[in-house]
Amino acid sequence: MRIVVKVGTSTLAHPSGLLNIRHTEALVKVWSDIKNAGHELIVVSSAATGLGVGKLQIQKPKDITTKQAAAAVGQCELMYTYDHLFGQYNHTVAQMLLTWEDFDHENRLRNLRSTLERLLQLGAIPIINENDPIAIEEYSLGDNDTLAALVAQCIHADLVVLLSDIDGLYTADPHSDPHARLIPVVEEITPEIERLAGGAGSSLGTGGMLTKVVAAKRATSAGVDMIIANGAHAEVLYDILEGKPVGTRFIGKKEGFQ
């Protein structure tokens, strides 16, 4: 399978912004094993800004310039960590920093697709993030959930997995409603599903769930299944690849696959 895995800041870093070494090592070990099993892997990784804040030993910045500076520092830290950890399992990583323009212009999108395809052919693991140090609001992707869906669409992935700090999409806010139930499968993203995620007219959404459902709409419209799962345990990816019910799976519209 060709798999795009997105991992968020809360999964990779401590609240201080410093790297959660134990958990990151566990994730890389599982990802390396999945690669060894013959799957193609693309990692969309957040945490650059948070790691930069920790590295610079500053308070979480409020102004855009300091955020971008922290992202520039943190991206070095992030790639150094991935290169070191994946290298222990004899895997090579490649860094790709993208903006909305890379998907919005035909020539740039074609070049992006060609580079990703060649990296996969060469056995490398692309590590992708938004180019935060230079991205301006007009061309910002806004979140890496969207970026993961765009990458999956670009390279015709088989599956997108969003590793988050929540188990999936619920019938209500699980933090406030004890009767909230996990929705295991979403066949179609209806207005009701969007409301559950925190869309218009709803206060149920938590943990950035709306951005994940919007990303799912993009991925599934391109024929790609997407799963939202809790990234607290790295081994969850084994369960997913073995077909076990994990988190919430959004079913891709195969007739819409291009």
Sequence and secondary structure as in RCSB ss.txt:
>XXXX:A:sequence
MRIVVKVGTSTLAHPSGLLNIRHTEALVKVWSDIKNAGHELIVVSSAATGLGVGKLQIQKPKDITTKQAAAAVGQ
CELMYTYDHLFGQYNHTVAQMLLTWEDFDHENRLRNLRSTLERLLQLGAIPIINENDPIAIEEYSLGDNDTLAAL
VAQCIHADLVVLLSDIDGLYTADPHSDPHARLIPVVEEITPEIERLAGGAGSSLGTGGMLTKVVAAKRATSAGVD
MIIANGAHAEVLYDILEGKPVGTRFIGKKEGFQ
>XXXX:A:secstr
 EEEEEE HHHHB TTSSB HHHHHHHHHHHHHHHHTT EEEEEE  HHHHHHHHHT     SHHHHHHHHHHHH
HHHHHHHHHHHHTTT  EEEEEE THHHHSHHHHHHHHHHHHHHHHTT EEEEEE TTT  GGG    HHHHHHH
HHHHHT SEEEEEESS S BSS TTT TT  B  EESS  HHHHHHTT TT     TTHHHHHHHHHHHHHTT E
EEEEETTSTTHHHHHHTT   SEEE   GGG  
